[in-house]
Each structure stands twice: as structure tokens, then as C-alpha cells.
Amino acid sequence: MEVKVMWHEGLRFVGLGPSGHAVLMDGAKEVGGEDSGPRPTELLLIALGGCTGMDVVSILQKMRTPPRRFWVEIQAERAPEHPKSVRKVHLLYVAEGVPEENLRKAAQLSQERYCSVAHSLSAELSFSVRALP
């Protein structure tokens, strides 16, 4: 896979991947950006949530228990000093209308086998689930 990240001005960058979709990134105003887009570390966590979320929904559909609603809440702990890397990540998978055991199994399969973003991170990853009626 190859992507291109182009500088526009200030701290604003646009990333373009093989799908052809552009992603805008920018820094906070206090560090010289214009706050016109998410920060790269935010996108890293969003990518993790999207990757594992797609896995989990796909697995739940194959289990014939598609969720009525589904989301992933992600909490990350960063190092206090530069490079302020992400050290720990906890993912909470929330699904409505899915048996908790199916949700747990789908999340576990995503984390252990399928999610390439999770497997690309060196941070300590943990997860929990919440099944809503």
C-alpha cells in the first residue's frame, strides 16, 4: 500500500490513499495550526475504531445477529514526554440487539486475528463489551 501526504500551508496536510479519498489533518491553534482538521494521532485511533468496527459488524452479521446500533469508544493513554506515543488503548464495543457472548467473540476475533491496524500498533490493547437490549 502506498499513500501520499501533502503539505498545504501552516500545519495543514492532506493525505491521499489508494482508495482516492482525501483526509485533511491540521494542528491545534496553540501549536501554529488552524484547527481545520483532526490531528494525526486522532486519526490513528479513528482508524483503529473503523478497522475493528468493520470486523465486528461483519462477524456479527455472519453470526446472524446484526446489531441495530453499534459503536466503539476508545480511550488512549499517551506518554507525557515527546514523542508522546500512545502507550495503552482500551476499546469499548457497544452494540444494541446483540447477545453479549456474540459481541465478545466478534471483538476478540477482531483483536486477535483480523484487525490489521490493531496488529500494527505497539501499544498495549485491551477491550470490553456492552450489549444493550
C-alpha positions as CSV (number, residue, x, y, z in Angstrom):
1,M,0.0,0.0,0.0
2,E,1.2,3.5,-0.8
3,V,-0.2,6.8,0.4
4,K,0.9,10.4,-0.2
5,V,0.7,13.1,2.4
6,M,1.0,16.7,1.0
7,W,1.7,19.9,3.0
8,H,-0.7,22.7,2.1
9,E,0.2,25.5,4.5
10,G,0.8,26.1,8.2
11,L,0.4,22.7,9.7
12,R,-2.4,21.6,7.3
13,F,-1.7,18.4,5.4
14,V,-3.9,16.3,3.1
15,G,-3.4,12.5,2.9
16,L,-4.4,10.6,-0.2
17,G,-4.6,6.8,-0.3
18,P,-5.2,4.2,-3.0
19,S,-9.0,4.5,-2.5
20,G,-8.8,8.0,-3.8
21,H,-10.3,9.6,-0.7
22,A,-8.6,12.6,0.8
23,V,-8.1,13.1,4.6
24,L,-7.4,16.6,6.0
25,M,-5.2,17.0,9.1
26,D,-4.2,20.1,10.9
27,G,-2.6,21.2,14.2
28,A,-4.1,23.0,17.1
29,K,-4.0,26.8,17.1
30,E,-1.7,26.8,20.1
31,V,1.0,25.0,18.1
32,G,0.6,27.0,14.9
33,G,-2.2,25.2,13.1
34,E,-5.7,26.4,12.2
35,D,-7.6,23.6,13.8
36,S,-9.2,22.8,10.5
37,G,-8.9,19.0,10.8
38,P,-8.1,16.2,13.2
39,R,-4.6,15.6,14.5
40,P,-2.7,12.6,13.2
41,T,-2.9,10.7,16.5
42,E,-6.7,11.2,16.5
43,L,-6.8,9.6,13.0
44,L,-4.7,6.7,14.3
45,L,-7.3,5.9,16.9
46,I,-10.2,6.6,14.5
47,A,-8.6,4.2,12.0
48,L,-8.3,1.6,14.8
49,G,-12.0,2.0,15.6
50,G,-13.0,1.8,12.0
51,C,-10.9,-1.3,11.3
52,T,-12.1,-3.2,14.3
53,G,-15.6,-1.9,13.9
54,M,-15.9,-3.2,10.4
55,D,-14.6,-6.6,11.5
56,V,-17.1,-6.8,14.4
57,V,-20.1,-5.8,12.4
58,S,-19.1,-8.2,9.6
59,I,-18.6,-11.1,12.1
60,L,-21.9,-10.3,13.9
61,Q,-23.7,-10.4,10.5
62,K,-22.2,-13.8,9.7
63,M,-23.4,-15.0,13.1
64,R,-26.9,-13.8,12.0
65,T,-27.1,-11.3,14.9
66,P,-26.6,-8.0,13.2
67,P,-26.7,-5.1,15.6
68,R,-29.4,-2.4,15.5
69,R,-26.8,0.1,16.5
70,F,-23.1,-0.3,17.1
71,W,-20.1,1.9,18.0
72,V,-16.6,1.7,19.5
73,E,-15.5,4.0,22.3
74,I,-11.7,4.3,22.5
75,Q,-9.7,5.6,25.4
76,A,-5.9,6.1,24.9
77,E,-3.1,6.9,27.3
78,R,-0.2,8.8,25.9
79,A,3.3,9.3,27.2
80,P,3.8,12.7,28.9
81,E,7.0,13.5,27.1
82,H,7.8,13.7,23.4
83,P,7.2,11.8,21.2
84,K,4.0,11.4,23.3
85,S,3.4,8.0,21.9
86,V,0.2,6.0,22.6
87,R,1.0,3.6,25.3
88,K,-2.3,2.0,26.2
89,V,-5.6,1.7,24.4
90,H,-8.9,0.4,25.7
91,L,-11.7,-0.2,23.3
92,L,-15.3,-0.5,24.5
93,Y,-17.6,-2.2,21.9
94,V,-21.2,-1.2,22.3
95,A,-24.0,-3.0,20.4
96,E,-27.7,-2.9,20.6
97,G,-29.7,-6.0,20.0
98,V,-26.8,-8.5,20.1
99,P,-26.2,-11.2,22.7
100,E,-23.2,-10.2,24.8
101,E,-21.4,-13.5,24.1
102,N,-21.6,-12.9,20.3
103,L,-20.3,-9.4,20.7
104,R,-17.4,-10.5,22.9
105,K,-16.5,-13.3,20.4
106,A,-16.6,-10.9,17.5
107,A,-14.5,-8.3,19.3
108,Q,-12.0,-11.0,20.4
109,L,-11.7,-12.3,16.8
110,S,-11.1,-8.8,15.5
111,Q,-8.4,-8.1,18.1
112,E,-6.6,-11.4,17.8
113,R,-7.0,-12.3,14.1
114,Y,-8.4,-9.7,11.7
115,C,-7.7,-6.0,12.6
116,S,-4.6,-5.0,10.7
117,V,-4.5,-1.6,12.4
118,A,-4.5,-3.2,15.9
119,H,-1.8,-5.5,14.9
120,S,0.3,-2.6,13.6
121,L,0.3,-0.8,16.9
122,S,2.8,-1.5,19.6
123,A,0.6,-0.1,22.4
124,E,-1.0,-2.3,25.0
125,L,-4.5,-3.0,23.8
126,S,-7.5,-4.2,25.9
127,F,-11.2,-4.3,25.3
128,S,-14.6,-4.7,26.9
129,V,-18.1,-5.0,25.6
130,R,-21.5,-3.7,26.4
131,A,-24.6,-5.3,24.9
132,L,-27.7,-3.2,25.0
133,P,-31.2,-4.8,24.8
